[in-house]
Amino acid sequence: MSDNYKQLTAELSATIGGIRKDIPDVMQGFSAMAGAALEDGALSKKTKELIALSIGVAGHCQGCIGFHVKALISLGVTREELAEALGMAIYMGGGPSLMYAAEAMQAYEEFTAK
């Protein structure tokens, strides 16, 4: 399990910044795709972030968990909403997803700690 999601996301952000310099066209395209995918539409941005988090949990991606939990908190996610989305990730991914759902809850608790 991760020791610190704040540190993990900060370190990944710095590394991704370097990748942006190395392959700016690819990263610009990725950012444009992310922005378009996350726009409010038939599904709210919060719902889309919950889906992204669930995929990150099922895909066993700690960075995805950190970034999407952080985004969800800024969108006002409740612990109950987060838990229900994690329930779907566990249902679809079984035991390994349960371990990463615990990581997501750990990230939520870390980012919301006073």
N, C-alpha and C positions, 0 to 999 in steps of 0.2 A: 504494500500500500504506500501511497505517496506520503511524504512527511509534511509537505507544505505546498498547497495549491497556489497560494499567492506567489511564492518563489518560482514554482514551476511555470506559471503563465508569464511571469516577468522574464524569465530566462528564455522561454520559447519566443516571446515577442522580440527580444533582442536578436536572436538567431534568425528569425523570419525577416527582420529588418535587413540583415545581411543578404539573405536570399533575394529580397526585393531588388537590391543593388545588382546582384549577379544576373538575374533573369527578369528584368523589369516588365517586359511584354507579357510573359506568362503570369506574373503576379498581378499585373493590372487586369488581365483577363479573369483571373480567379476572383479578384476583389469585385469586379463588375458582376460576375455570376452570383457571388454570395449576396451582393446588394440586391440584385433583381429577385433572387429566390426568397429573400427575407422580407420583401415589401408586403405590407398589409394587403390582403385581397380577400378571397373567400375564406381563407384562414388568417387569423391574426398573427402578427410577428411573434407573440408569445407562444402560440400553438406551434408555429414553425420551429422555434427554438427548442420546445419540448420534444418535437420529433427529432431534431438534430442531436439533442442530448441522448435520446433513446438509441439512436443509431451509433453514437459514440460509445455508449455503454456496451451495446451488443458487439461492436467492433473492437472492444478492449483498448480504447484510445484515451490515455490519461490527459493528454493535451486537449482533446475534444471535450472531455468532461470539464476540465478547468475553465476553458473559454466559454462554453455554453452555459454552465452554471452561473458564471459571472454575468453573462448577458441576461440570463433569466432573472437574476436578482435585480438588475437595473430596470427590468420590465415589470417588476412587482410580483414575481412568482411567489406563491405561498408554499409552505412545506408540504401541505396536503396535495397541491397540484403536482409538485415535484415527485412526491411519493407515488402518485397514481401513474405518472409517466414512467417512473422506474419500474413499477409493477408490470407494465406492458413490455418493457425491455427484458425483464426477467422471464416473463411468459414466453417471449419469442426466442430468447437466447439461453435459457436454462441456467444451470449452476455457475458457469463462467460469468454470465451476465449479472448474477447475484453479487459476485465479488466486486464487479465494477459499479454496480448500483450502490454498494456500500461506499465505494470511492466517491461517487457523485454526492452522496449524503454528507460525507466527510468534507467535501469541497464546499457544499452549501453552508455547513456549520462554521467552517473556517471563514468564508467570505462574509457571513452575517454576524460573526462574533463582534461584540462591542469592545 
